[in-house]
Amino acid sequence: MDTVIHNSIHVLLAFGLAPLLLGITNKTKAAFGGRVGPPVLQLYYDLAKLFRKGSVFSTTTTWMFCAGPVVGLVTSAICVLLLPLAGGSAPISFLGDPIMLVYLLGLGRFFTASAALDTGSPFEGMGAAREVTFACLAEPAFVLGLLVLARLSDSFQLSTMLGTSLATYWSSAGASLALVLVSWSIILLTENCRIPFDDPNTHLELTMIHEVMVLDHSGPALGMILYGAALKLFIFGALIVRLVFPPTSSGLLDWPLLAVGLLGVAIGLGVVESTMARLRLTHIPLFLVAACLLSGFGVILLLR
Amino acid sequence: MTERLVLCAIALAAVSGMPGVALGRKSMAGQWIAAVLAIVGSGLGLAGLVLFWMFDDSQPVVIPWHLPGAEFNVAVDGLSAVFLVPIFVVTMMGQLYGLAYWKQTDYPQNGRKLRFFYGFLTAGMALLVISRNSILFLFGWEIMAVSAFFLVATEDEKPDVREAGWIYLVATHTATLGLIALFGLLHAVSGSYTLAPLAEGSISPAMATSLFALALFGFGLKAGLMPLHVWLPGSHSIAPSHVSATMSGVIIKMGIYGLFRTLSLLPTPPIEWGVVIMTLGAISGVLGMAFAIGQHDLKRLLAYCSIENIGIILLGLGLAVIGRSQGRADLVVLGVSGSLLHVWNHAFFKSLLFLSAGSVIHATHTREIDSMGGLAKAMPWTALAFVVGSVAICGLPPLNGFVSELMIYLGMVDLLEGSSAAFAGGALAAAALALIGTLAVACFVKAYGAVFLGVARSQAARQAHESGLPMLLALGVLSACCFAIALGPLALAPIFDKAVAVWAPDLPEAAPRLVTLAPLNWVTLMGGVLIAALVAARLLLGALLRHNGSTRSVTWGCGYSAATPRVQYTSSSFAQMLVALFSWALRPEVERPKNLPLFPRAARFHSEVGDVVLDEAVLPSFSFTGGLFSRFRVFQQGNIQTYLLYIFIALIALLLWR
């Protein structure tokens, strides 16, 4: 019974509230800029509108163009179910699920980038090239962080790696975990295409990464992309929150803790975006290598 | 029964090309006979393997042979059985594919030669895998190596084909040289040419290490592990595509088989061997993929990916060696199973990719990726097959590459629990595997995008057509193999448990089985969930599109309306950032305009990633050695009597010395 309740909250919270995070981020940015900003629920309005709109397809495109949004959304949605959010375990949990998570995101990337190339537009090709290039550096950093957790917890299952004993690791191996936290925060920014890696609000196609890949998508397909992106932000946000706030033994207390943590992530994202400038494109790989090295130092600190 | 069926298969394969030689140059009859014989033969062989796995029905065949030391001794065991599968499946599909791809009526000058040696290639490989005598093994090995040379050099009227064939021939015989030394040394320590495990403690550690080093050199050269890969890109790209598929899918795996077999014969290995194998695997994996990204010849790109996959296979083998040296059964089971399953997976998805590439080349008459584009519309089925192969080779769910990579990851994670050194090694290896995976995504998005998506970049690409039924059928069967492994790995677990038992006979009876170590049922379940969810989401999108309506228009050009196919991102531009990141290893030759004036005219940019090891190490050292040896020219008289005299003198000298 307990699991049923937990899993229902999990599904409702993740799929229902994911778009809210971007709304909060945008409100924060507006506050920094001295503007009122769009409503917190703006993304919900956008999604509702997009799912009712018609679409325009380029004559160049094939089935791959529709496969991009579909695969992107489905892989993110399954990844959400692999996350341990609160209490004991994730709705889907098995040995090796971190690899499933990483590779599902990879599958999404494969089809999103291919869908971009399907249009034959040079801008979208540019975006796709950048997306896959930066992922080459972000993913090893993410995996190294996972390995630190695997070593500490002696298991390779997200629910145990980010389980109740995480609190004791913070006292015994806090430095390693702190490095992983910083590294994962960098990955959250790059995987979700936020400043300083990518500017979701820019209007210059040449400088964009993710937004430029979806230039040609419209209507329900664009809605799927936006919702999938919101889920992806939720995934990385929730992982970081779980790392910072290890689950308590009671379980139900975890949900408010998670909500507070995600609120913090969303506001923090807004603060970062308001106070930092976008990096030069050629500097992004260096920054991502730094993320790899941070996780790598996390590994080294565990050697004894 | 199994051995007899496999021997039947070998005989059928060997004779399959012969009737065609006697038939006319323009007749398709010989080709059909060859295909039918090869398919029946492979079918018999596969039936024999099923008997072996189900009933353990193995009766070794031993026939005395008058050659000193040699013996016709063949037996199928768990390890040979695993390697026989790709041999039979891939060559069967190759013959089928060839029916439309390399028609005798289109290639009267070399079609018969191709099929003659293709049959011998199959026979040689199957023979070496089941032979239990090292001289018989070398017979099989040479039949394979020499037939492959004639296959690479199918179009020997072209100079680049002759050059690639020549490099291949030199490389393969250098490998054979290593193997002759290996088997000679084995005979010296064991007193027999029979391939049987050496008793624990029967040889000194130094001798064991020499044997291992020779095996790593000889078999590693065949497998194409970096930096011994120099022959591989050229010969894979130049051969007819179904030959490339066989070379990449099966022939290089014979090197892997040799490594597995030799390690199973040697006593418990020291941990350093495992570390060496894993290091070489990581280097081959990462750099192989980096080189692949830099290519703009479609088949050269795929050839470098083979090096990358050999790297993944070696990562698994290295894990297993470490496990055996430390008495860790879990590492042995995960390492051997992951590695061997990847041998299967790579055989299927890589031959699928090579055959789809062959269809593309057949349709466009070029291997240059940047002259293709937009082919998904003209060749929808080939495009679909290429997507399946690409997703599989990137190790992404729900396809088969994911299953073997997951096993290897789990083995690496098992290392993490150990000492600090084991933890650091396991973490590095896992990070390397993650990097290989993302590089593969970049490489295959580039390949699929530049070849099949967008707008055609050349006249040839605009006139492309879908390929014939036999070609599509071969692609379909190989795609089905990829899906079947991904969705039913549980059924395959006993096959790999058998192989593990052969490879590590010292493993305790109570050692864990693959099913308890890897979440194979979850792989099936998640694959099913993923496919079902994808179908559901696509149907939902389709319903929404129908309900809301949609129109067609040109691609949004950001306000620029006179776009031509030339403004598209090419494969080189797509790869540019990654090539720059890896330029320390790839050393690309870049030609770019410098000091452009204020109003520049037409300029040219060109970048080319050659093979660093071949161009900067092997060729210079070979020409240096060649220069040294030119002093011995005086002995090269050119008439046969002098040579006979040399042989006579050498024999007398040997007899006297003895």
Chai-1 contact restraints between the chains, C-beta under 6 A:
chainA,res_idxA,chainB,res_idxB,connection_type,confidence,min_distance_angstrom,max_distance_angstrom,comment,restraint_id
A,G54,B,N548,contact,1.0,0.0,6.0,A-B,restraint_1
A,G54,B,G549,contact,1.0,0.0,6.0,A-B,restraint_2
A,G54,B,S550,contact,1.0,0.0,6.0,A-B,restraint_3
A,S55,B,L545,contact,1.0,0.0,6.0,A-B,restraint_4
A,S55,B,S550,contact,1.0,0.0,6.0,A-B,restraint_5
A,V56,B,T551,contact,1.0,0.0,6.0,A-B,restraint_6
A,V56,B,S553,contact,1.0,0.0,6.0,A-B,restraint_7
A,F57,B,S550,contact,1.0,0.0,6.0,A-B,restraint_8
A,F57,B,R552,contact,1.0,0.0,6.0,A-B,restraint_9
A,S58,B,T555,contact,1.0,0.0,6.0,A-B,restraint_10
A,T59,B,R552,contact,1.0,0.0,6.0,A-B,restraint_11
A,T60,B,V455,contact,1.0,0.0,6.0,A-B,restraint_12
A,T60,B,T555,contact,1.0,0.0,6.0,A-B,restraint_13
A,T62,B,A376,contact,1.0,0.0,6.0,A-B,restraint_14
A,V70,B,A537,contact,1.0,0.0,6.0,A-B,restraint_15
A,V70,B,R538,contact,1.0,0.0,6.0,A-B,restraint_16
A,V70,B,L541,contact,1.0,0.0,6.0,A-B,restraint_17
A,V74,B,A533,contact,1.0,0.0,6.0,A-B,restraint_18
A,V74,B,L534,contact,1.0,0.0,6.0,A-B,restraint_19
A,V74,B,A537,contact,1.0,0.0,6.0,A-B,restraint_20
A,F94,B,P519,contact,1.0,0.0,6.0,A-B,restraint_21
A,F94,B,W522,contact,1.0,0.0,6.0,A-B,restraint_22
A,L95,B,P519,contact,1.0,0.0,6.0,A-B,restraint_23
A,G96,B,L406,contact,1.0,0.0,6.0,A-B,restraint_24
A,G96,B,L410,contact,1.0,0.0,6.0,A-B,restraint_25
A,G96,B,P519,contact,1.0,0.0,6.0,A-B,restraint_26
A,I99,B,L406,contact,1.0,0.0,6.0,A-B,restraint_27
A,I99,B,Y409,contact,1.0,0.0,6.0,A-B,restraint_28
A,Y103,B,L396,contact,1.0,0.0,6.0,A-B,restraint_29
A,Y103,B,P397,contact,1.0,0.0,6.0,A-B,restraint_30
A,G106,B,L396,contact,1.0,0.0,6.0,A-B,restraint_31
A,G106,B,V441,contact,1.0,0.0,6.0,A-B,restraint_32
A,L107,B,L396,contact,1.0,0.0,6.0,A-B,restraint_33
A,F110,B,V441,contact,1.0,0.0,6.0,A-B,restraint_34
A,A113,B,V445,contact,1.0,0.0,6.0,A-B,restraint_35
A,S114,B,V445,contact,1.0,0.0,6.0,A-B,restraint_36
A,S114,B,Y448,contact,1.0,0.0,6.0,A-B,restraint_37
A,S114,B,G449,contact,1.0,0.0,6.0,A-B,restraint_38
A,L117,B,G449,contact,1.0,0.0,6.0,A-B,restraint_39
A,L117,B,L453,contact,1.0,0.0,6.0,A-B,restraint_40
A,D118,B,L453,contact,1.0,0.0,6.0,A-B,restraint_41
A,T119,B,T555,contact,1.0,0.0,6.0,A-B,restraint_42
A,G120,B,G454,contact,1.0,0.0,6.0,A-B,restraint_43
A,G120,B,V455,contact,1.0,0.0,6.0,A-B,restraint_44
A,G120,B,T555,contact,1.0,0.0,6.0,A-B,restraint_45
A,G120,B,Q568,contact,1.0,0.0,6.0,A-B,restraint_46
A,S121,B,T555,contact,1.0,0.0,6.0,A-B,restraint_47
A,P122,B,V567,contact,1.0,0.0,6.0,A-B,restraint_48
A,P122,B,Q568,contact,1.0,0.0,6.0,A-B,restraint_49
A,P122,B,Y569,contact,1.0,0.0,6.0,A-B,restraint_50
A,F123,B,C558,contact,1.0,0.0,6.0,A-B,restraint_51
A,G125,B,Y569,contact,1.0,0.0,6.0,A-B,restraint_52
A,A129,B,F574,contact,1.0,0.0,6.0,A-B,restraint_53
A,V132,B,V441,contact,1.0,0.0,6.0,A-B,restraint_54
A,V132,B,A442,contact,1.0,0.0,6.0,A-B,restraint_55
A,V132,B,V445,contact,1.0,0.0,6.0,A-B,restraint_56
A,T133,B,M577,contact,1.0,0.0,6.0,A-B,restraint_57
A,T133,B,L578,contact,1.0,0.0,6.0,A-B,restraint_58
A,A135,B,T438,contact,1.0,0.0,6.0,A-B,restraint_59
A,C136,B,T438,contact,1.0,0.0,6.0,A-B,restraint_60
A,C136,B,L439,contact,1.0,0.0,6.0,A-B,restraint_61
A,C136,B,A442,contact,1.0,0.0,6.0,A-B,restraint_62
A,E139,B,A434,contact,1.0,0.0,6.0,A-B,restraint_63
A,E139,B,T438,contact,1.0,0.0,6.0,A-B,restraint_64
A,P140,B,A431,contact,1.0,0.0,6.0,A-B,restraint_65
A,P140,B,A434,contact,1.0,0.0,6.0,A-B,restraint_66
A,P140,B,L435,contact,1.0,0.0,6.0,A-B,restraint_67
A,V143,B,A431,contact,1.0,0.0,6.0,A-B,restraint_68
A,V143,B,A434,contact,1.0,0.0,6.0,A-B,restraint_69
A,L144,B,A431,contact,1.0,0.0,6.0,A-B,restraint_70
A,L147,B,A427,contact,1.0,0.0,6.0,A-B,restraint_71
A,L147,B,A430,contact,1.0,0.0,6.0,A-B,restraint_72
A,A150,B,V413,contact,1.0,0.0,6.0,A-B,restraint_73
A,A150,B,L416,contact,1.0,0.0,6.0,A-B,restraint_74
A,R151,B,L416,contact,1.0,0.0,6.0,A-B,restraint_75
A,R151,B,F423,contact,1.0,0.0,6.0,A-B,restraint_76
A,D154,B,E417,contact,1.0,0.0,6.0,A-B,restraint_77
A,F156,B,V413,contact,1.0,0.0,6.0,A-B,restraint_78
A,E205,B,C558,contact,1.0,0.0,6.0,A-B,restraint_79
A,L215,B,W556,contact,1.0,0.0,6.0,A-B,restraint_80
A,D216,B,W556,contact,1.0,0.0,6.0,A-B,restraint_81
A,P220,B,L541,contact,1.0,0.0,6.0,A-B,restraint_82
A,P220,B,L544,contact,1.0,0.0,6.0,A-B,restraint_83
A,V299,B,A427,contact,1.0,0.0,6.0,A-B,restraint_84
A,L303,B,S420,contact,1.0,0.0,6.0,A-B,restraint_85
